[in-house]
């Protein structure tokens, strides 16, 4: 991922909130990452955080929208049975 100095993982999520797959992404690369199944969106976290939170393919996440007066973009919060995780929502849903 060009312009991203930290290695990240992306969870591809379907419309029901089910994690379809998780892919690791190396920093400063041009490699594209696609879901092998139809995904509605992706949730990015630092590598290791999905495993630490117990999130794996098949996990179901609950999505909550919120906006902040200090931020021009909307953000999404995802809740799983082990706790909260949040990252910005992708502007364009990832489709494989």
N, C-alpha and C positions, 0 to 999 in steps of 0.2 A: 504494500500500500504506500504509494508515493506520498511524501509529506507527513507520514505518521512514523515517529521514531520508536514507538513501543510496539512489541508484538501483541497482536490481538487475536481473539477467537470470535467467530460469528456463529450464532445459532440461527438457522433458518426456521421460520415459524409459519404454520398454516393459519387459515382464517379462524379456526377453532382455538388457537393458542397452543397447539401441540408442537413441540420441538421436533423437527424432521431430521435434522442432522446438525453437527457442529464441526466447523472447519477452522484450523489454525491458519493465521495469516502473518507472514513475516513482514517486518518493517522495510520501508524504502524499496519496494519491488513493484513491478508492473503486472504481476500475476492477478488474473481475474478469478474470483471464486463464485461458483454457481451452485444452486441447489439441484440435486438430482430429481427432486419431486417439486410439484408446484408450491412455491412458498409465497406468502403474502408480504412478509417483511423479515428483516434481520435485526438481531440484537447483538451489539458488539460489547465485549468486555476484555480486560487484560487476560492473557493466556493463564489458565489455571483457575480462574474464578468460577467458571461453570462447574468444574469438578468439585471445587471447594464448597459450592452451594448445593451440590447434589443434583444439578441439572444435567440431564442426558437425553438422547433421542427418546421420545415417548413421554417426556415430562410435559405437564400442562401448565402454562403460564397465564395469569390473568392480567390483562392490559388495562391501564388507567391513563387517561389523558389529563394533562394539566398545562396551563400556560402561566407565564410570569410577566409582570409589567416591565421588568428589566430586560426581558428577552423577547426578540421578535418572532422566534420560532416556537412551535409546540414541542413538547417532549412527551415521551411515554414512559410509564413505570410498569414494570412487569413483576408480578408476585408469584412465587412458587411455594410449595409446602415448607421449604426450609428458610425462607426469608425474602427480602426485597433485593431486586437488582434494577438498575436503571441506566440507560444510555439514550442518546438522542435517537429519534426515529429516523430511519432513512428517508430521504426526500422522494426517492423512487423505489417502490417495492422491488425486491429481487425476485426474478422469475428464472427458473432453470429450464 
